[in-house]
Every structure is written in C-alpha cells, then in structure tokens.
C-alpha cells in the first residue's frame, strides 16, 4: 500500500477545466529550441500541459511547477526566454541528455529551487556570480559534464543550499569554503588544488577524491606548510621539487585506486544478485544482503550505463548506493545494520518482494524491494521519497529510508505488528 501511495505521489492526476494558454505556448516554444524531440510528441497545441499526457511536465493546482525532461535524448539549445514565461517554475531537470556548450542562463529564473543538469556535455567556465540571483536555490547537480574554471564563488552565498554535486567535471583552482548546512556534497574527480578549508573536513574523503593536488583533511594527505591554499609553483622554478613530489604522490594514489577498484570489481563478479536471500537450514529465517556503494565512474554522466551510476551523495548522511534516511524518528541506521539483520520473507507483489528485517538495535523494519520502477530517475525518486518522508498522518506509513540503484530501489518502513491496513486504521 505504501508503494502504491508513492506511485500516486510521483504521477499526480490533477483534474481541472481550464489551463494556462501562455504556459502551453511557452513550453511549445521551448520544444522548438530542442532537436530530437520525438520523445516530446505529447506536447501539442491547444492541450493542457498539466495533462498526464505531457511528458515531463509536473503541475501543482494546474500550474506548471517542474520540468523533468530526463533521459529523453534531447539536444540543441535551451530557450531561457520561454522559461521566463512560466514564473511558477521551481525545478528543472535535463539529466542524461545531449546538451552541450556553456551553461544556459538559468540564473534569470530567480525562483528556481533545484537545477539538475547531470549527464550532459555542458562545458566551459561558469561566471563567478552566476548563482547570485538564485537566492532560493536548494539543489544544484552539475556533475558529469565538462565544466571548467573555478567553482563559482556565488555558490557559497546561497543560504538554503543543501545539495551540491560538481563531481566528474574539469573544475580547477581551490575549493571554496561552504558554511551552509549542506547534506550532500561532492567535488570529486576534478582538477582542484590547494588546501581544503578546515570547515570542509566535515565531509567524507570521497567527496574530494580524484583531485591529486588537493590536500588537508579529510584526505590522508597533509599540506606542505610552505604552500598557499591554492598550490602553485613560483616563477623562478623554486616549486619544481614540490611539484614533482605532488606528481609522484598522485601517481601512487592513482595506482592504489586502480588496484582497489580491480579487487572490488573482481569480487563483485561472484555476487549472483544485489539483494540475495539465503535460507538457513529449515527455518523461515533468511539473511538480507544489500550492496554497499562501490560504484566507479561509468545518476552522473552522459549516456553509458557505467557513467549513469556515478552520482554520489558524499555527505555523512549517505548518497548514491548508500541508505539515505528521510525520517529519523525511529533512529538512524545504515546499510551495515540491514546487512546483519536476520529477516523473513513477508511476500511478493507486483512491484517486488518485501522482507521483515530485525536489526540488532531492536528496530524491526520492512524492506520493500522494487524492481519495476527502473524508469524513475534518481532526481524524482529522491524528491518524492523525501516529500513522502515528511508526511505525518496516522493513515500513512511514511518511509524511514531508501536505497537507490539504477537496477532496483529499496524502500524501508517501520514494521507494524498485526499489520493489516484495517488494524492500523481502526
């Protein structure tokens, strides 16, 4: 039942007798700026854009609020002027398409709360003050592109920023100091250099991995006290010795990473299933195994299956491949707790299997394994799970956590003894 409610949240059917002609015209104008628009054939004149038939358009009270144009093979340009005609727009997602060139002028859309541009081919530097007009922005996912230059300083001034993903680009220069309460942060696999600001050590080391000239906590690489925070050699060549040392260390790090990845990949081939159930003798008790996050670059990059699995939330609250808490009223737990949990099969349904897992901390949960939702993008799944997790209603069993993989999704709720819907409601 919880899964059904979740699907209804993702695909709301809002019925109304009228719709905004300007919004329809604006979206059709936006469509004209794209190439390869076969996937948007449902966008037709004189029809309601809030109709379920309009691909990727999400409305609230019959007003266009979000565009989720994910994995549609789109390319060309993005007509920002047409988007300006939709003042209610709060979220845009162009993940996993083929857009290229400089970042479009999304900074003109001052009411945006979330920008998802992952897995494209955008390139070039982003102006330092690009984000200064986006004061309401909470989420910026720009990973797996070809952006270069310094990380825009204006990002540090966004007071509501909670998720920032810049991994797998070509950003260079120092890491700015972010003082916001960012929960999901990743700048790995760029060309950043210098000392990591002390306040940024609160993030895990993997958030900075792949930048061979970065040093300082949380990395296991101490900074040379003679170097400025942004490392550079002196004009007279006095820094050449340190430069060679950095290069040698970088090569050693890369070699170590390659060896570790090879070991992980080799061991992973022995796993027959990502979520296996092993029977114990003749009892109805099983052991639940959930994969941990060991993705390499391959709900990040621009097209290949391996690239799509590289988006990571690298804060200590979890990320890609981790168990992400959306409701901590029953405490906080992680994948290791589920991996050790003795569980029993509750049943199989149209969307997947369900297991009861009794963890060592005394909490019993239901793990719903959903395999028939592979077309739901990470962005939409995360947003709806978090929204669902904030619900507080005696008639709704809200999720505690979730685990997202391209192949399958796990949905964790509290186990309700005598758990029929009739018993819970009455």
C-alpha positions in Angstrom: 0.0 0.0 0.0 2.9 2.4 0.8 4.3 1.7 -2.6 1.0 2.5 -4.3 0.8 5.8 -2.5 4.3 6.6 -3.5 3.5 6.0 -7.2 0.5 8.3 -6.8 2.8 11.0 -5.5 5.0 10.6 -8.5 2.3 10.7 -11.0 -0.4 13.1 -9.7 -3.5 13.3 -11.7 -4.8 16.9 -11.3 -8.2 17.5 -12.9 -9.2 20.9 -14.0 -11.5 22.5 -16.6 -9.1 25.3 -17.6 -5.4 25.7 -18.3 -3.0 28.5 -19.0 -2.5 29.3 -22.7 0.7 31.2 -22.1 2.3 28.2 -20.3 1.3 26.0 -23.3 2.8 28.4 -25.8 6.0 28.8 -23.7 6.6 25.1 -23.5 6.0 24.6 -27.2 8.5 27.4 -27.8 10.9 25.6 -25.6 10.4 22.4 -27.5 11.2 24.2 -30.8 14.7 25.1 -29.4 15.4 21.3 -28.9 16.5 18.8 -31.5 15.5 15.1 -31.4 12.1 15.9 -29.9 10.3 12.7 -30.8 10.1 12.0 -27.1 8.0 15.2 -26.6 5.4 14.3 -29.2 2.7 14.6 -26.5 3.4 18.3 -26.3 0.7 19.6 -28.7 -1.0 23.0 -29.2 -4.4 23.6 -27.6 -3.9 20.9 -24.9 -3.4 21.2 -21.2 0.3 20.9 -20.2 -0.9 19.6 -16.8 -2.5 16.6 -18.5 -0.7 13.4 -17.7 0.0 13.0 -21.4 2.5 15.8 -21.4 5.8 14.1 -20.9 8.0 15.5 -18.1 5.7 18.3 -17.0 4.7 18.3 -13.3 2.0 20.6 -12.1 0.5 21.7 -8.8 -3.1 23.1 -8.7 -3.0 23.0 -12.5 0.1 25.3 -12.6 3.4 24.1 -14.1 5.9 23.8 -11.3 8.6 21.4 -12.5 10.1 20.1 -15.7 11.7 16.6 -15.5 13.0 16.0 -19.0 15.3 13.2 -18.0 16.9 10.7 -20.4 14.9 11.8 -23.5 17.8 12.1 -25.9 17.3 15.9 -26.2 20.0 18.2 -27.6 20.2 21.7 -29.2 19.7 24.8 -27.1 17.5 25.6 -24.1 15.3 28.6 -24.7 15.5 30.5 -21.4 13.2 33.3 -22.6 10.4 30.7 -23.0 11.0 29.5 -19.4 10.7 33.1 -18.2 7.1 33.0 -19.2 6.5 30.3 -16.6 7.0 32.2 -13.3 5.8 29.3 -11.2 8.7 27.1 -12.3 10.6 25.8 -9.3 12.5 22.7 -10.6 14.2 21.9 -13.9 15.9 18.6 -14.7 17.6 17.9 -18.0 19.6 14.9 -16.7 21.0 12.4 -19.1 20.5 14.2 -22.4 23.0 15.5 -25.0 23.1 19.3 -24.4 26.4 20.9 -24.9 28.1 24.3 -24.8 28.2 26.9 -22.0 25.7 26.7 -19.1 22.4 28.3 -20.2 21.3 31.5 -18.4 19.2 29.7 -15.7 20.2 32.5 -13.3 17.5 34.5 -14.9 14.9 32.2 -13.3 15.2 33.6 -9.9 12.5 31.4 -8.3 14.3 28.1 -9.0 14.8 25.8 -6.1 16.5 22.9 -7.9 18.7 22.6 -11.0 19.6 19.2 -12.3 22.0 19.2 -15.4 23.9 16.0 -14.7 25.0 13.7 -17.5 25.2 16.1 -20.4 28.1 17.7 -22.3 28.0 21.3 -20.9 31.4 22.8 -20.9 33.4 25.9 -20.2 33.7 28.1 -17.1 30.7 29.2 -15.1 30.8 33.0 -14.3 31.7 33.7 -10.6 28.4 35.5 -9.8 26.2 33.1 -11.9 24.2 31.9 -8.8 23.9 35.3 -7.0 20.4 35.8 -8.4 19.2 32.3 -7.4 18.6 33.1 -3.7 16.1 30.2 -3.2 18.3 27.5 -4.8 18.5 24.4 -2.6 19.9 21.8 -5.0 22.5 22.1 -7.8 23.5 18.9 -9.6 26.0 19.8 -12.3 28.0 16.6 -12.2 29.3 14.6 -15.2 29.7 17.4 -17.6 32.8 19.2 -18.8 32.6 22.4 -16.8 36.0 24.1 -16.2 37.5 27.1 -14.4 37.0 27.9 -10.7 34.0 26.7 -8.7 31.6 29.8 -8.8 32.1 31.7 -5.6 28.4 32.8 -5.6 27.5 29.2 -4.6 28.9 29.9 -1.1 26.3 32.7 -0.6 23.3 30.5 -1.2 21.9 30.3 2.3 19.4 27.4 1.5 21.8 25.3 -0.5 21.6 21.7 0.8 22.9 19.6 -2.1 25.8 20.4 -4.4 27.2 17.9 -6.9 30.1 19.0 -9.1 31.9 15.7 -9.5 33.3 14.4 -12.8 34.0 17.8 -14.4 37.1 19.8 -15.1 36.9 22.4 -12.4 40.2 23.8 -11.2 41.5 26.1 -8.5 40.9 26.0 -4.8 37.8 24.6 -3.0 35.7 27.5 -1.7 34.5 27.4 1.9 30.9 26.4 2.2 29.4 27.3 5.6 25.8 26.2 4.8 24.4 23.0 6.2 25.0 21.1 3.0 23.8 17.5 3.4 25.0 16.1 0.0 28.3 17.4 -1.4 30.7 16.1 -4.0 33.5 17.7 -6.0 35.5 14.5 -6.7 37.3 13.8 -10.0 38.1 17.4 -11.0 41.4 19.3 -11.2 41.1 21.2 -7.9 44.2 22.1 -6.0 45.4 23.6 -2.7 44.3 23.1 0.9 40.8 22.1 1.7 39.2 24.7 4.0 39.2 23.4 7.6 35.4 23.7 7.9 35.0 21.4 4.9 36.6 18.5 6.7 33.1 17.6 7.9 32.5 15.8 4.6 33.9 12.4 3.8 37.1 12.0 1.9 35.4 10.5 -1.1 33.8 13.9 -1.7 37.2 15.2 -2.7 38.8 12.1 -4.2 40.3 12.2 -7.7 41.9 15.7 -7.2 45.5 14.8 -7.0 46.7 18.3 -6.0 44.2 18.7 -3.1 45.5 18.3 0.4 44.3 18.6 4.0 41.5 16.9 6.0 39.5 14.8 5.3 42.1 13.5 2.8 45.1 11.5 4.1 47.4 13.9 2.5 49.0 16.7 4.6 49.6 20.1 3.1 53.1 21.5 2.8 53.1 24.4 5.2 55.1 26.5 2.7 52.3 26.2 0.1 49.4 28.6 -0.1 45.9 27.2 0.0 45.9 27.2 -3.8 49.0 25.3 -4.8 51.3 26.9 -7.5 55.0 26.9 -8.3 57.0 30.1 -8.1 58.0 31.9 -11.2 61.7 31.2 -10.6 61.1 27.5 -10.5 61.5 27.1 -6.7 58.4 25.0 -6.5 59.6 22.4 -9.0 60.7 19.9 -6.4 57.4 20.1 -4.6 55.7 19.8 -8.0 57.5 16.6 -8.8 56.7 15.3 -5.3 53.0 16.0 -5.8 53.1 14.3 -9.2 54.7 11.2 -7.8 52.2 11.0 -4.9 49.4 11.5 -7.4 50.7 8.6 -9.5 50.9 6.4 -6.4 47.4 7.3 -5.4 46.0 6.6 -8.8 47.8 3.2 -8.9 46.4 2.4 -5.4 42.8 3.4 -6.5 43.1 1.3 -9.7 44.2 -1.8 -7.6 41.4 -1.3 -5.1 38.8 -0.9 -7.9 40.1 -4.0 -9.7 39.8 -6.0 -6.5 36.3 -4.8 -5.9 35.2 -5.5 -9.4 36.7 -9.0 -9.3 35.0 -9.8 -6.0 31.7 -8.3 -7.2 31.5 -10.8 -10.1 31.0 -13.5 -7.6 27.7 -12.0 -6.4 24.7 -13.5 -8.1 22.2 -10.9 -7.0 22.4 -7.4 -5.5 19.9 -8.3 -2.8 20.2 -12.0 -2.1 18.2 -14.1 0.4 19.9 -17.2 1.8 17.8 -19.8 3.6 19.0 -21.0 7.0 18.6 -24.8 7.4 14.8 -25.5 7.6 13.7 -22.3 9.4 11.8 -19.4 7.8 14.6 -17.1 8.6 16.8 -15.5 5.9 19.7 -13.2 5.8 19.3 -10.0 3.9 22.3 -8.7 1.9 22.2 -5.2 0.5 25.0 -3.9 -1.8 27.1 -1.1 -0.5 28.3 1.8 -2.6 31.3 0.8 -4.7 30.4 2.5 -7.9 33.1 3.8 -10.2 32.5 6.4 -12.8 30.9 4.9 -15.6 22.9 9.4 -11.9 26.1 11.5 -13.2 27.3 11.0 -16.9 26.2 11.4 -20.4 24.9 8.2 -21.7 26.8 5.0 -20.9 25.4 2.7 -18.3 28.6 2.9 -16.2 28.5 6.6 -16.2 25.0 6.8 -15.1 25.8 5.1 -11.8 28.4 7.6 -10.6 26.3 10.1 -9.0 27.2 10.1 -5.3 25.9 12.0 -2.3 29.1 12.2 -0.3 28.0 13.7 2.9 27.9 11.6 6.0 24.1 11.2 5.6 24.6 8.9 2.7 24.5 9.1 -1.0 24.4 7.1 -4.2 24.5 3.4 -3.3 24.0 4.2 0.4 21.0 4.0 2.6 19.5 7.6 2.7 17.4 8.5 5.8 14.3 10.5 5.1 12.7 10.1 8.6 14.8 9.6 11.7 12.0 9.4 14.3 12.9 5.7 14.8 16.6 6.4 14.9 19.4 6.4 12.3 20.7 3.2 10.8 22.7 2.3 7.7 23.4 -0.5 5.2 25.6 -2.4 7.6 22.7 -2.7 10.0 20.5 -4.2 7.3 23.2 -6.4 6.1 23.5 -8.0 9.5 19.7 -8.2 10.1 18.0 -11.6 10.3 14.9 -11.3 8.2 11.9 -13.2 7.0 10.1 -13.0 3.7 6.7 -11.3 4.0 5.6 -11.8 0.4 6.0 -11.0 -3.2 3.9 -8.4 -5.1 3.6 -6.8 -8.5 6.3 -4.3 -7.7 8.7 -6.6 -5.9 9.4 -8.5 -2.7 9.0 -7.5 0.9 11.1 -8.6 3.9 10.9 -8.1 7.6 14.3 -7.3 9.0 15.0 -7.3 12.7 18.1 -5.2 13.4 20.4 -5.6 16.4 19.3 -2.3 17.8 15.8 -3.8 18.4 14.1 -2.0 15.5 12.2 -4.1 13.0 11.6 -2.7 9.6 10.1 -3.8 6.3 12.4 -3.7 3.3 10.4 -3.4 0.1 12.5 -4.3 -3.0 11.1 -2.6 -6.1 12.4 -3.7 -9.5 9.5 -2.4 -11.7 10.4 1.3 -11.2 13.7 1.4 -13.3 12.3 4.3 -15.4 12.0 6.5 -12.3 15.1 8.8 -12.3 17.2 9.4 -9.2 16.1 13.0 -9.0 12.4 12.3 -9.0 12.7 9.3 -6.7 14.8 11.2 -4.2 12.4 14.2 -4.2 9.3 12.1 -3.8 10.8 9.9 -1.1 11.9 13.0 0.9 8.4 14.6 0.4 6.8 11.3 1.4 9.1 11.0 4.5 7.9 14.4 5.7 4.3 13.4 5.8 2.8 12.9 9.3 -0.6 11.3 9.1 -2.0 8.4 11.1 -3.3 6.8 7.9 0.0 6.9 6.1 3.0 4.7 6.9 5.9 7.0 5.9 9.3 5.7 4.8 12.3 5.7 7.1 14.9 5.4 4.4 15.6 4.4 0.9 18.4 2.9 -1.3 18.6 3.9 -5.0 20.3 2.0 -7.7 19.6 2.1 -11.4 18.6 -1.6 -11.4 16.5 -1.6 -8.3 15.2 0.5 -5.4 14.8 -0.3 -1.7 12.0 1.3 0.4 12.3 0.9 4.2 9.4 1.5 6.5 8.7 0.6 10.1 7.3 -2.9 10.7 3.8 -2.8 12.0 2.8 -5.9 14.1 -0.6 -7.2 13.3 0.0 -5.1 10.2 -3.2 -5.2 8.2 -4.4 -1.9 6.9 -7.7 -2.4 8.7 -5.9 -2.9 12.0 -3.7 0.2 11.5 -6.6 2.5 10.5 -9.0 1.3 13.2 
